Amino acid sequence: MGRSVCVITFGCQMNCRDSEEMEAALEDCGHRIVPEGEADVAIVNSCSVREEAERKATNCLRRLVAKKRANGDFLVGVAGCMAQRLGEELFRSVPGLDFVLGTGNFHRVAEVLGQVEDGEGPLLLLEERGPYGRSGRRRGVFRPLAHVSITTGCPMRCSYCIVPKVRGPFRSRPMGDILEEIAALAAGGTKEVILLGQIVNRYGFREFPSSDGKSPFVRLLEKVHEINGIERIRFLSPHPCGFREDLLNCFLRLPKLCHGVHLPIQSGSDRILRAMGRGYGREGALGILRRLREIMPDCALSTDLIVGFPGETEEDFQKTEKLFDEIDFDMAYLFQFSPRSGTPAAERPDRLPADVVAERHRRLLARLAVTSLRRNELFVGTVQFALAEGFSRKDPAVLVGHTQQGKKIFFRAPPEAVGTIVPVSVTGASVAALTGELA
């Protein structure tokens, strides 16, 4: 008899996609996916990119293990990046865990659960990185928007980043597998796909050949564009290295490619970018962003920025601040530097005082609030096409979706609009979202 399982996810969209793969594998073996309150097995899919993400996952695990003490049949496991990074140490820091499953083993979750049920636990499974092939999907789940993983691992060696250690070597899925998955999604009513990878535009790098001056990633975009039923295509997250003219030209000739691009820059200082090992300079990154705005004046641009990298001076930070003068970012994800054990940046002796980092973070957040609001207000009074993805958690009479630029929008429309792309008159704007009425 199958178990009732909940999967609790921390971290990025790729973690969300990995959680769905685990859920599909569990369902295929007769288990049921349920909310946490109904579960007798809980699996935490963890993130390790920043210390705060690990702290949240660890606190969640401790809460679940306490629940296990009150119910001896309850099982608790942890999967994902933190599991891969800490491994056996997790059994000591969170006594009572039943299994720890690394990033190369999501497909084996049902097998591991079965072994634990047979009394073989606690189990540790970390090392299995075979060919990167098919990715499981839950059956009977309607997805107006779907994330599709196309690469795993990372070929870069940024000095602050733990991803290459926890995600392993860079690998790309066969193009045929990806296209088959997307075609099946389209047949099920999916209108928009978001292609995922740690460095998504390096898809096929040194694995598949370029052709006619087009990278494997560009050729993949062209093939996805041909799939009937798919009306929108996005990708996360590209790297400035590899964002070349063949990819820029896609925004001119592939109308399904959305007018929203997230390009992580991390710093506005060339000196800090070199210390980070990013492989590009300030002007190179800005050149890509300016070119995108030239191609698509309505393009929404977002980025990632790290504040307080070791050795960052006030002058370095001001160069990051000035990015907001040169590019009106629609959104930016701003992070205080978080040292990750085993990375070169964590060993540097020139760490900044916490209060200095926090103050710079606040300054950048204030800048972002101004530019985000200004960019969103540009859409007030226009009609935008929104993919209605579901209902607002605060008001079930309000639908929530995203515009062609990727901006979140709340609007009133009949429930049957969910899963369709509809015209919306934008009536209001905040820092984070738009509001409107069905046109």
BAMAR-657639 format. One record per residue (C-alpha): residue in three letters; x, y negated, z. Coordinates in steps of 0.02 Angstrom, whole numbers, plus 50000, padded with zeros to 5 digits. Each point is the difference from the previous one (the first is absolute). Last residue first. Layout:
<atoms>
<residu->ala | px->X | py->Y | pz->Z> $
...
</atoms>
This chain:
<atoms>
<residu->ala | px->49491 | py->47788 | pz->48911> $
<residu->leu | px->49999 | py->50105 | pz->50159> $
<residu->glu | px->50044 | py->49883 | pz->50141> $
<residu->gly | px->50167 | py->49952 | pz->50073> $
<residu->thr | px->50133 | py->50008 | pz->50134> $
<residu->leu | px->50188 | py->50002 | pz->49978> $
<residu->ala | px->50132 | py->50071 | pz->50115> $
<residu->ala | px->50150 | py->49981 | pz->50116> $
<residu->val | px->50036 | py->49815 | pz->50019> $
<residu->ser | px->49817 | py->49959 | pz->49977> $
<residu->ala | px->49898 | py->49965 | pz->49844> $
<residu->gly | px->49820 | py->49962 | pz->49957> $
<residu->thr | px->49870 | py->50002 | pz->49861> $
<residu->val | px->50076 | py->50118 | pz->49871> $
<residu->ser | px->49866 | py->50050 | pz->49874> $
<residu->val | px->50017 | py->50189 | pz->49979> $
<residu->pro | px->49994 | py->50099 | pz->49838> $
<residu->val | px->49989 | py->50190 | pz->50029> $
<residu->ile | px->50119 | py->50147 | pz->49984> $
<residu->thr | px->49912 | py->50159 | pz->50057> $
<residu->gly | px->50031 | py->50127 | pz->50137> $
<residu->val | px->49881 | py->49920 | pz->50123> $
<residu->ala | px->49870 | py->49898 | pz->49903> $
<residu->glu | px->49866 | py->50124 | pz->50053> $
<residu->pro | px->50003 | py->49919 | pz->50173> $
<residu->pro | px->49923 | py->49840 | pz->49928> $
<residu->ala | px->50115 | py->49847 | pz->50007> $
<residu->arg | px->50059 | py->49875 | pz->50130> $
<residu->phe | px->50183 | py->49954 | pz->49990> $
<residu->phe | px->50166 | py->50022 | pz->50090> $
<residu->ile | px->50161 | py->49982 | pz->49899> $
<residu->lys | px->50176 | py->50066 | pz->50024> $
<residu->lys | px->50120 | py->49931 | pz->49870> $
<residu->gly | px->50080 | py->50127 | pz->49884> $
<residu->gln | px->50013 | py->49882 | pz->49851> $
<residu->gln | px->49859 | py->50093 | pz->49910> $
<residu->thr | px->49895 | py->49969 | pz->50154> $
<residu->his | px->49989 | py->50119 | pz->50147> $
<residu->gly | px->49854 | py->50077 | pz->50092> $
<residu->val | px->49886 | py->49982 | pz->50148> $
<residu->leu | px->49811 | py->50011 | pz->50000> $
<residu->val | px->49888 | py->49909 | pz->50125> $
<residu->ala | px->49836 | py->50073 | pz->50064> $
<residu->pro | px->50099 | py->50118 | pz->50112> $
<residu->asp | px->50063 | py->49849 | pz->50099> $
<residu->lys | px->50154 | py->50011 | pz->50110> $
<residu->arg | px->50077 | py->50156 | pz->49922> $
<residu->ser | px->49973 | py->49926 | pz->49827> $
<residu->phe | px->49934 | py->50128 | pz->49876> $
<residu->gly | px->50091 | py->50090 | pz->49861> $
<residu->glu | px->50118 | py->49985 | pz->49852> $
<residu->ala | px->49911 | py->49871 | pz->49892> $
<residu->leu | px->50127 | py->49964 | pz->49863> $
<residu->ala | px->49992 | py->49812 | pz->49978> $
<residu->phe | px->49992 | py->49895 | pz->49842> $
<residu->gln | px->50026 | py->49817 | pz->50040> $
<residu->val | px->49886 | py->49851 | pz->49965> $
<residu->thr | px->50076 | py->49833 | pz->50048> $
<residu->gly | px->49941 | py->49867 | pz->50122> $
<residu->val | px->50127 | py->50047 | pz->50133> $
<residu->phe | px->50147 | py->50089 | pz->49917> $
<residu->leu | px->50128 | py->49863 | pz->50031> $
<residu->glu | px->49953 | py->50009 | pz->50185> $
<residu->asn | px->50090 | py->50167 | pz->50011> $
<residu->arg | px->50166 | py->49925 | pz->49945> $
<residu->arg | px->49989 | py->49856 | pz->50123> $
<residu->leu | px->49950 | py->50116 | pz->50142> $
<residu->ser | px->50146 | py->50117 | pz->49965> $
<residu->thr | px->50121 | py->49854 | pz->49983> $
<residu->val | px->49954 | py->49919 | pz->50166> $
<residu->ala | px->49990 | py->50161 | pz->50101> $
<residu->leu | px->50167 | py->50057 | pz->49927> $
<residu->arg | px->50090 | py->49846 | pz->50062> $
<residu->ala | px->49932 | py->50026 | pz->50176> $
<residu->leu | px->50053 | py->50183 | pz->49994> $
<residu->leu | px->50174 | py->49944 | pz->49950> $
<residu->arg | px->50015 | py->49885 | pz->50149> $
<residu->arg | px->49936 | py->50135 | pz->50117> $
<residu->his | px->50129 | py->50124 | pz->49936> $
<residu->arg | px->50138 | py->49872 | pz->50024> $
<residu->glu | px->49947 | py->49980 | pz->50182> $
<residu->ala | px->49992 | py->50189 | pz->50027> $
<residu->val | px->50175 | py->50024 | pz->49928> $
<residu->val | px->50071 | py->49862 | pz->50111> $
<residu->asp | px->49912 | py->50072 | pz->50154> $
<residu->ala | px->50068 | py->50173 | pz->49965> $
<residu->pro | px->50181 | py->49941 | pz->49996> $
<residu->leu | px->50084 | py->50039 | pz->49833> $
<residu->arg | px->50104 | py->50157 | pz->49971> $
<residu->asp | px->50180 | py->49965 | pz->49951> $
<residu->pro | px->50077 | py->50165 | pz->50059> $
<residu->arg | px->49940 | py->50101 | pz->49850> $
<residu->glu | px->49961 | py->50182 | pz->50036> $
<residu->ala | px->49814 | py->49991 | pz->49959> $
<residu->ala | px->50041 | py->49923 | pz->49831> $
<residu->pro | px->50100 | py->50154 | pz->49949> $
<residu->thr | px->49849 | py->50117 | pz->50024> $
<residu->gly | px->50005 | py->50151 | pz->50116> $
<residu->ser | px->49882 | py->49929 | pz->50130> $
<residu->arg | px->49877 | py->49877 | pz->49925> $
<residu->pro | px->50016 | py->49820 | pz->50057> $
<residu->ser | px->49838 | py->49901 | pz->49979> $
<residu->phe | px->50019 | py->49828 | pz->49919> $
<residu->gln | px->49840 | py->49900 | pz->50024> $
<residu->phe | px->49880 | py->50033 | pz->49860> $
<residu->leu | px->49898 | py->49888 | pz->49885> $
<residu->tyr | px->49882 | py->50077 | pz->49874> $
<residu->ala | px->49965 | py->49863 | pz->49874> $
<residu->met | px->49840 | py->49949 | pz->49912> $
<residu->asp | px->49945 | py->49882 | pz->49862> $
<residu->phe | px->50178 | py->49939 | pz->49988> $
<residu->asp | px->50018 | py->49825 | pz->49929> $
<residu->ile | px->50172 | py->50026 | pz->49925> $
<residu->glu | px->50132 | py->49862 | pz->50009> $
<residu->asp | px->49941 | py->49917 | pz->50160> $
<residu->phe | px->49963 | py->50167 | pz->50083> $
<residu->leu | px->50174 | py->50061 | pz->49954> $
<residu->lys | px->50062 | py->49848 | pz->50097> $
<residu->glu | px->49969 | py->50090 | pz->50164> $
<residu->thr | px->50122 | py->50137 | pz->49947> $
<residu->lys | px->50133 | py->49869 | pz->49963> $
<residu->gln | px->49961 | py->49924 | pz->50170> $
<residu->phe | px->50039 | py->50168 | pz->50079> $
<residu->asp | px->50173 | py->50006 | pz->49924> $
<residu->glu | px->50035 | py->49823 | pz->50060> $
<residu->glu | px->49941 | py->50045 | pz->50175> $
<residu->thr | px->50123 | py->50143 | pz->49995> $
<residu->glu | px->49961 | py->50184 | pz->49971> $
<residu->gly | px->50144 | py->50105 | pz->50070> $
<residu->pro | px->49892 | py->50151 | pz->50038> $
<residu->phe | px->49832 | py->49987 | pz->49907> $
<residu->gly | px->49887 | py->49881 | pz->50094> $
<residu->val | px->49849 | py->49992 | pz->49885> $
<residu->ile | px->49964 | py->50134 | pz->49871> $
<residu->leu | px->49890 | py->49952 | pz->49853> $
<residu->asp | px->49880 | py->50106 | pz->49896> $
<residu->thr | px->49913 | py->49925 | pz->49847> $
<residu->ser | px->49837 | py->49948 | pz->49920> $
<residu->leu | px->49953 | py->49922 | pz->49835> $
<residu->ala | px->49823 | py->49977 | pz->49935> $
<residu->cys | px->50001 | py->49968 | pz->49813> $
<residu->asp | px->49881 | py->49866 | pz->49935> $
<residu->pro | px->50134 | py->49921 | pz->49889> $
<residu->met | px->50038 | py->50172 | pz->49926> $
<residu->ile | px->50152 | py->50005 | pz->49883> $
<residu->glu | px->50078 | py->49842 | pz->50073> $
<residu->arg | px->49956 | py->50055 | pz->50177> $
<residu->leu | px->50084 | py->50168 | pz->49967> $
<residu->arg | px->50153 | py->49911 | pz->49927> $
<residu->arg | px->50014 | py->49891 | pz->50155> $
<residu->leu | px->49993 | py->50155 | pz->50111> $
<residu->ile | px->50135 | py->50090 | pz->49899> $
<residu->gly | px->50113 | py->49846 | pz->50001> $
<residu->leu | px->49976 | py->49981 | pz->50187> $
<residu->ala | px->50072 | py->50174 | pz->50026> $
<residu->gly | px->50153 | py->49965 | pz->49892> $
<residu->glu | px->50022 | py->49828 | pz->50077> $
<residu->arg | px->50009 | py->50069 | pz->50176> $
<residu->gly | px->50127 | py->50133 | pz->49959> $
<residu->tyr | px->49988 | py->50186 | pz->49960> $
<residu->gly | px->50069 | py->50166 | pz->50063> $
<residu->arg | px->49907 | py->50008 | pz->50166> $
<residu->gly | px->50149 | py->50049 | pz->50105> $
<residu->met | px->49931 | py->49911 | pz->50154> $
<residu->ala | px->50164 | py->49908 | pz->50023> $
<residu->arg | px->49992 | py->49944 | pz->49818> $
<residu->leu | px->49820 | py->49941 | pz->50025> $
<residu->ile | px->50058 | py->49906 | pz->50155> $
<residu->arg | px->50131 | py->49903 | pz->49905> $
<residu->asp | px->49883 | py->49969 | pz->49854> $
<residu->ser | px->49874 | py->49922 | pz->50119> $
<residu->gly | px->49815 | py->50002 | pz->49958> $
<residu->ser | px->49970 | py->50164 | pz->50091> $
<residu->gln | px->49898 | py->50162 | pz->49990> $
<residu->ile | px->49953 | py->49983 | pz->49814> $
<residu->pro | px->49862 | py->50132 | pz->49994> $
<residu->leu | px->49899 | py->49978 | pz->49838> $
<residu->his | px->49812 | py->50026 | pz->50014> $
<residu->val | px->49915 | py->49960 | pz->49836> $
<residu->gly | px->49820 | py->49952 | pz->49964> $
<residu->his | px->49926 | py->49971 | pz->49828> $
<residu->cys | px->49942 | py->50179 | pz->49975> $
<residu->leu | px->50058 | py->50111 | pz->49859> $
<residu->lys | px->49843 | py->50052 | pz->49904> $
<residu->pro | px->50039 | py->49871 | pz->49865> $
<residu->leu | px->50163 | py->50085 | pz->49950> $
<residu->arg | px->50087 | py->49885 | pz->49873> $
<residu->leu | px->50055 | py->49845 | pz->50094> $
<residu->phe | px->50020 | py->50078 | pz->50172> $
<residu->cys | px->50100 | py->50141 | pz->49920> $
<residu->asn | px->50125 | py->49871 | pz->49937> $
<residu->leu | px->50066 | py->49978 | pz->50177> $
<residu->leu | px->50037 | py->50187 | pz->50007> $
<residu->asp | px->50100 | py->49999 | pz->49837> $
<residu->glu | px->50083 | py->49838 | pz->50057> $
<residu->arg | px->50076 | py->50076 | pz->50155> $
<residu->phe | px->49944 | py->50032 | pz->50178> $
<residu->gly | px->50135 | py->50132 | pz->50025> $
<residu->cys | px->50088 | py->49913 | pz->50143> $
<residu->pro | px->49865 | py->49884 | pz->50067> $
<residu->his | px->49925 | py->50153 | pz->50086> $
<residu->pro | px->49821 | py->50057 | pz->49973> $
<residu->ser | px->49879 | py->50051 | pz->50137> $
<residu->leu | px->49862 | py->50040 | pz->49962> $
<residu->phe | px->49909 | py->50010 | pz->49832> $
<residu->arg | px->49833 | py->49941 | pz->49930> $
<residu->ile | px->49886 | py->50064 | pz->49863> $
<residu->arg | px->49819 | py->49953 | pz->49964> $
<residu->glu | px->49864 | py->50068 | pz->49887> $
<residu->ile | px->50028 | py->50187 | pz->50011> $
<residu->gly | px->49850 | py->50082 | pz->49918> $
<residu->asn | px->50092 | py->50058 | pz->49845> $
<residu->ile | px->50185 | py->50031 | pz->50025> $
<residu->glu | px->50105 | py->49901 | pz->49875> $
<residu->his | px->50067 | py->49877 | pz->50129> $
<residu->val | px->50070 | py->50146 | pz->50099> $
<residu->lys | px->50106 | py->50046 | pz->49848> $
<residu->glu | px->50064 | py->49822 | pz->49976> $
<residu->leu | px->50042 | py->49986 | pz->50186> $
<residu->leu | px->50098 | py->50163 | pz->49989> $
<residu->arg | px->50099 | py->49934 | pz->49851> $
<residu->val | px->50041 | py->49845 | pz->50102> $
<residu->phe | px->50059 | py->50108 | pz->50144> $
<residu->pro | px->50107 | py->50109 | pz->49885> $
<residu->ser | px->50089 | py->49842 | pz->49941> $
<residu->lys | px->49962 | py->49930 | pz->49828> $
<residu->gly | px->50134 | py->49958 | pz->49871> $
<residu->asp | px->49922 | py->50118 | pz->49873> $
<residu->ser | px->50014 | py->50142 | pz->50126> $
<residu->ser | px->50081 | py->50011 | pz->50171> $
<residu->pro | px->50050 | py->50173 | pz->50059> $
<residu->phe | px->49931 | py->50090 | pz->50154> $
<residu->glu | px->50097 | py->50040 | pz->50158> $
<residu->arg | px->50131 | py->49862 | pz->50010> $
<residu->phe | px->49861 | py->49879 | pz->50049> $
<residu->gly | px->49834 | py->50090 | pz->49972> $
<residu->tyr | px->49903 | py->49872 | pz->50102> $
<residu->arg | px->50115 | py->49856 | pz->50046> $
<residu->asn | px->49850 | py->49883 | pz->49990> $
<residu->val | px->49923 | py->50083 | pz->50153> $
<residu->ile | px->50141 | py->49966 | pz->50120> $
<residu->gln | px->49927 | py->50081 | pz->50157> $
<residu->gly | px->49867 | py->50066 | pz->49885> $
<residu->leu | px->49814 | py->49980 | pz->49970> $
<residu->leu | px->49891 | py->49976 | pz->49847> $
<residu->ile | px->49838 | py->49911 | pz->50045> $
<residu->val | px->49850 | py->50063 | pz->49903> $
<residu->glu | px->49838 | py->49910 | pz->49963> $
<residu->lys | px->49831 | py->50057 | pz->49933> $
<residu->thr | px->49981 | py->50169 | pz->50083> $
<residu->gly | px->49836 | py->50083 | pz->49950> $
<residu->gly | px->50039 | py->50185 | pz->50017> $
<residu->ala | px->50055 | py->50017 | pz->49819> $
<residu->ala | px->50121 | py->49856 | pz->50031> $
<residu->leu | px->50074 | py->50093 | pz->50148> $
<residu->ala | px->50023 | py->50156 | pz->49893> $
<residu->ala | px->50087 | py->49896 | pz->49866> $
<residu->ile | px->50111 | py->49924 | pz->50136> $
<residu->glu | px->50055 | py->50171 | pz->50064> $
<residu->glu | px->50034 | py->50065 | pz->49824> $
<residu->leu | px->50100 | py->49843 | pz->49960> $
<residu->ile | px->50109 | py->50022 | pz->50155> $
<residu->asp | px->50031 | py->50185 | pz->49968> $
<residu->gly | px->50045 | py->49967 | pz->49818> $
<residu->met | px->50123 | py->49864 | pz->50049> $
<residu->pro | px->50100 | py->50120 | pz->50106> $
<residu->arg | px->50019 | py->49929 | pz->50175> $
<residu->ser | px->50155 | py->49898 | pz->50035> $
<residu->arg | px->50134 | py->50032 | pz->50131> $
<residu->phe | px->50112 | py->49885 | pz->50103> $
<residu->pro | px->50094 | py->50093 | pz->50136> $
<residu->gly | px->49926 | py->50016 | pz->50174> $
<residu->arg | px->49850 | py->49915 | pz->50078> $
<residu->val | px->50069 | py->49984 | pz->50177> $
<residu->lys | px->50180 | py->49956 | pz->49962> $
<residu->pro | px->49966 | py->49900 | pz->49841> $
<residu->val | px->49862 | py->49905 | pz->50094> $
<residu->ile | px->50105 | py->49943 | pz->50149> $
<residu->cys | px->50036 | py->49826 | pz->49932> $
<residu->tyr | px->50113 | py->49865 | pz->50071> $
<residu->ser | px->50153 | py->50018 | pz->49886> $
<residu->cys | px->49900 | py->50025 | pz->49841> $
<residu->arg | px->50061 | py->50160 | pz->49919> $
<residu->met | px->49894 | py->50021 | pz->49844> $
<residu->pro | px->49945 | py->50162 | pz->49914> $
<residu->cys | px->49845 | py->50021 | pz->50110> $
<residu->gly | px->49890 | py->50148 | pz->50043> $
<residu->thr | px->49837 | py->50043 | pz->49913> $
<residu->thr | px->49934 | py->49953 | pz->49830> $
<residu->ile | px->49831 | py->50000 | pz->49910> $
<residu->ser | px->49877 | py->49992 | pz->50144> $
<residu->val | px->49823 | py->49959 | pz->49945> $
<residu->his | px->49891 | py->49884 | pz->50104> $
<residu->ala | px->49815 | py->49998 | pz->49955> $
<residu->leu | px->49869 | py->49864 | pz->49983> $
<residu->pro | px->49814 | py->50036 | pz->49972> $
<residu->arg | px->50036 | py->50162 | pz->50094> $
<residu->phe | px->49857 | py->50124 | pz->50026> $
<residu->val | px->50053 | py->50149 | pz->50107> $
<residu->gly | px->49930 | py->50167 | pz->49939> $
<residu->arg | px->50165 | py->50093 | pz->50006> $
<residu->arg | px->50150 | py->49935 | pz->50097> $
<residu->arg | px->50150 | py->49975 | pz->49887> $
<residu->gly | px->50167 | py->50092 | pz->49997> $
<residu->ser | px->50158 | py->49931 | pz->49918> $
<residu->arg | px->50083 | py->50101 | pz->49863> $
<residu->gly | px->50188 | py->50001 | pz->49980> $
<residu->tyr | px->50155 | py->49932 | pz->50082> $
<residu->pro | px->50120 | py->50146 | pz->49980> $
<residu->gly | px->50055 | py->50073 | pz->50167> $
<residu->arg | px->50040 | py->49903 | pz->50156> $
<residu->glu | px->49980 | py->50114 | pz->50149> $
<residu->glu | px->50090 | py->49953 | pz->50160> $
<residu->leu | px->49897 | py->49940 | pz->50146> $
<residu->leu | px->49893 | py->50133 | pz->50082> $
<residu->leu | px->49997 | py->50007 | pz->50190> $
<residu->leu | px->49875 | py->50115 | pz->50086> $
<residu->pro | px->49934 | py->50006 | pz->50178> $
<residu->gly | px->49936 | py->50124 | pz->49966> $
<residu->glu | px->49987 | py->50183 | pz->49946> $
<residu->gly | px->49840 | py->50036 | pz->50097> $
<residu->asp | px->49891 | py->50053 | pz->49854> $
<residu->glu | px->49916 | py->49829 | pz->50002> $
<residu->val | px->50172 | py->49922 | pz->49978> $
<residu->gln | px->50032 | py->50110 | pz->49849> $
<residu->gly | px->49833 | py->49950 | pz->49924> $
<residu->leu | px->50037 | py->49816 | pz->50024> $
<residu->val | px->50168 | py->50024 | pz->49913> $
<residu->glu | px->49917 | py->50083 | pz->49850> $
<residu->ala | px->49868 | py->49863 | pz->49991> $
<residu->val | px->50134 | py->49865 | pz->50004> $
<residu->arg | px->50107 | py->50079 | pz->49865> $
<residu->his | px->49961 | py->49872 | pz->49862> $
<residu->phe | px->50062 | py->49859 | pz->50113> $
<residu->asn | px->50172 | py->50081 | pz->50008> $
<residu->gly | px->50128 | py->49882 | pz->49925> $
<residu->thr | px->49958 | py->49857 | pz->50118> $
<residu->gly | px->50030 | py->50099 | pz->50158> $
<residu->leu | px->49876 | py->50096 | pz->50109> $
<residu->val | px->50013 | py->50005 | pz->50190> $
<residu->phe | px->49888 | py->50126 | pz->50088> $
<residu->asp | px->49906 | py->50038 | pz->50161> $
<residu->leu | px->50044 | py->49843 | pz->50099> $
<residu->gly | px->49986 | py->50023 | pz->50188> $
<residu->pro | px->50147 | py->49897 | pz->50057> $
<residu->val | px->50014 | py->49835 | pz->49903> $
<residu->ser | px->50181 | py->49940 | pz->50019> $
<residu->arg | px->50070 | py->50177 | pz->50013> $
<residu->phe | px->49900 | py->50078 | pz->49858> $
<residu->leu | px->50034 | py->49842 | pz->49899> $
<residu->glu | px->50189 | py->50027 | pz->50012> $
<residu->glu | px->49977 | py->50156 | pz->49893> $
<residu->gly | px->49975 | py->49893 | pz->49844> $
<residu->leu | px->50037 | py->49815 | pz->50027> $
<residu->arg | px->50016 | py->49937 | pz->49821> $
<residu->gln | px->49889 | py->50127 | pz->49912> $
<residu->ala | px->49861 | py->49986 | pz->50129> $
<residu->met | px->50014 | py->49810 | pz->49994> $
<residu->cys | px->49981 | py->50009 | pz->49810> $
<residu->gly | px->49853 | py->50116 | pz->49987> $
<residu->ala | px->49913 | py->50128 | pz->50110> $
<residu->val | px->49949 | py->50017 | pz->50182> $
<residu->gly | px->49897 | py->50139 | pz->50077> $
<residu->val | px->49874 | py->50016 | pz->50141> $
<residu->leu | px->49889 | py->50150 | pz->50039> $
<residu->phe | px->49845 | py->50003 | pz->50113> $
<residu->asp | px->49955 | py->50172 | pz->50067> $
<residu->gly | px->50065 | py->49960 | pz->50176> $
<residu->asn | px->49883 | py->49853 | pz->50021> $
<residu->ala | px->50044 | py->49879 | pz->50141> $
<residu->arg | px->50186 | py->50017 | pz->49966> $
<residu->lys | px->49964 | py->49979 | pz->49815> $
<residu->lys | px->49923 | py->49829 | pz->50032> $
<residu->ala | px->50163 | py->49948 | pz->50083> $
<residu->val | px->50089 | py->50065 | pz->49844> $
<residu->leu | px->49889 | py->49887 | pz->49895> $
<residu->arg | px->50043 | py->49845 | pz->50101> $
<residu->arg | px->50184 | py->50043 | pz->49992> $
<residu->leu | px->49988 | py->50021 | pz->49811> $
<residu->cys | px->49916 | py->49830 | pz->49980> $
<residu->asn | px->50136 | py->49917 | pz->50104> $
<residu->thr | px->50132 | py->50082 | pz->49890> $
<residu->ala | px->49915 | py->49941 | pz->49840> $
<residu->lys | px->49989 | py->49821 | pz->50065> $
<residu->arg | px->50181 | py->50000 | pz->50057> $
<residu->glu | px->50059 | py->50070 | pz->49833> $
<residu->ala | px->49913 | py->49860 | pz->49906> $
<residu->glu | px->50074 | py->49870 | pz->50118> $
<residu->glu | px->50176 | py->50067 | pz->49971> $
<residu->arg | px->49986 | py->49969 | pz->49815> $
<residu->val | px->50005 | py->50111 | pz->49844> $
<residu->ser | px->49960 | py->50158 | pz->50099> $
<residu->cys | px->49819 | py->50036 | pz->49958> $
<residu->ser | px->49897 | py->50146 | pz->50066> $
<residu->asn | px->49865 | py->50118 | pz->49940> $
<residu->val | px->49919 | py->50048 | pz->50166> $
<residu->ile | px->49911 | py->50167 | pz->49994> $
<residu->ala | px->49856 | py->50037 | pz->50119> $
<residu->val | px->49920 | py->50171 | pz->50020> $
<residu->asp | px->49837 | py->50034 | pz->50096> $
<residu->ala | px->49916 | py->49856 | pz->49912> $
<residu->glu | px->49826 | py->49923 | pz->50025> $
<residu->gly | px->50055 | py->49837 | pz->50082> $
<residu->glu | px->50146 | py->49985 | pz->49878> $
<residu->pro | px->49887 | py->49991 | pz->49849> $
<residu->val | px->49986 | py->50162 | pz->49897> $
<residu->ile | px->50095 | py->50095 | pz->49865> $
<residu->arg | px->49943 | py->50183 | pz->50003> $
<residu->his | px->50116 | py->50150 | pz->49984> $
<residu->gly | px->49971 | py->50140 | pz->49874> $
<residu->cys | px->50172 | py->50016 | pz->49923> $
<residu->asp | px->49962 | py->49883 | pz->49854> $
<residu->glu | px->49938 | py->49874 | pz->50128> $
<residu->leu | px->50170 | py->49999 | pz->50086> $
<residu->ala | px->50095 | py->49975 | pz->49836> $
<residu->ala | px->49882 | py->49858 | pz->49951> $
<residu->glu | px->50021 | py->49915 | pz->50169> $
<residu->met | px->50189 | py->50014 | pz->49986> $
<residu->glu | px->49996 | py->49921 | pz->49826> $
<residu->glu | px->49886 | py->49863 | pz->50066> $
<residu->ser | px->50126 | py->49964 | pz->50137> $
<residu->asp | px->50137 | py->49986 | pz->49870> $
<residu->arg | px->49896 | py->49869 | pz->49908> $
<residu->cys | px->49978 | py->49899 | pz->50159> $
<residu->asn | px->50188 | py->50016 | pz->50032> $
<residu->met | px->50030 | py->49934 | pz->49824> $
<residu->gln | px->49886 | py->49854 | pz->50038> $
<residu->cys | px->50115 | py->49949 | pz->50142> $
<residu->gly | px->50005 | py->50033 | pz->50185> $
<residu->phe | px->49900 | py->50095 | pz->50131> $
<residu->thr | px->49873 | py->50136 | pz->49963> $
<residu->ile | px->49892 | py->50104 | pz->50116> $
<residu->val | px->49949 | py->50168 | pz->49925> $
<residu->cys | px->49850 | py->50082 | pz->50082> $
<residu->val | px->49971 | py->50188 | pz->49999> $
<residu->ser | px->49853 | py->50113 | pz->50042> $
<residu->arg | px->50068 | py->50178 | pz->49990> $
<residu->gly | px->49955 | py->50139 | pz->49881> $
<residu->met | px->49930 | py->50169 | pz->50050> $
</atoms>
